[in-house]
Amino acid sequence: MAYRINLIWDPDAAVWVATSDDVPGLALESGSFDALIEKLHFAVPELLQLNGVTSPQVRLNYSTVRSDVVAAYG
């Protein structure tokens, strides 16, 4: 089964935040995108197991949003 994970950049805290409607209880953050992905590889299967979902394989589909504001020079 595939689970959608939302990854959003929080510019105020300077961290990536992971949440999911498919994985109850998922709320992780990290200053590094790659470190957050690594955390998800361990946290999602654990959370699913705690929620009574058992599967030999878990597919994660990431949806990423990052916005930046830059100065316009003219």
C-alpha positions in Angstrom: 0.0 0.0 0.0 1.1 3.6 -0.7 1.0 6.3 1.9 1.1 10.0 1.0 3.6 12.1 3.0 3.4 15.9 2.9 6.8 17.6 3.2 6.6 21.4 3.8 9.4 23.9 4.3 8.8 26.1 7.4 10.9 29.2 6.7 10.3 30.7 10.1 11.7 27.7 11.9 14.1 26.7 9.1 13.0 23.1 9.1 11.2 20.6 6.8 8.0 19.3 8.4 6.4 15.9 7.5 2.7 15.2 8.1 0.2 12.7 6.6 -3.5 12.1 6.6 -2.7 8.5 5.7 -0.4 7.9 8.8 -2.1 8.8 12.0 0.3 10.6 14.5 2.9 11.5 11.9 4.6 14.8 12.8 8.3 15.0 12.2 10.7 17.8 11.4 14.4 18.2 10.4 16.6 21.0 9.2 17.7 18.7 6.4 15.5 17.3 3.7 17.5 14.1 3.4 17.6 13.6 7.2 13.8 13.9 7.3 13.4 11.2 4.6 15.7 8.9 6.7 13.6 9.6 9.8 10.4 8.7 7.8 11.9 5.4 6.7 11.9 4.3 10.4 8.9 6.3 11.8 6.2 5.5 9.3 6.4 1.7 9.6 6.5 2.0 13.4 3.5 4.3 13.5 1.5 2.0 11.1 2.3 -0.9 13.3 1.1 1.0 16.4 -2.1 1.8 14.5 -2.7 -1.9 13.8 -1.5 -1.9 10.1 0.8 -4.7 9.2 2.5 -4.9 5.8 5.7 -6.5 4.7 6.4 -3.4 2.5 5.4 0.2 2.8 5.5 2.6 -0.2 5.9 6.3 0.6 4.8 8.9 -1.9 6.1 12.4 -1.1 4.4 15.6 -1.9 6.8 18.6 -1.4 6.1 22.3 -1.1 8.8 24.9 -0.6 8.3 28.6 -1.2 10.9 31.3 -1.0 10.6 35.1 -1.1 13.4 36.9 -2.9 14.1 40.6 -3.2 13.4 42.2 -6.5 16.0 44.7 -7.7 15.2 47.1 -10.4 
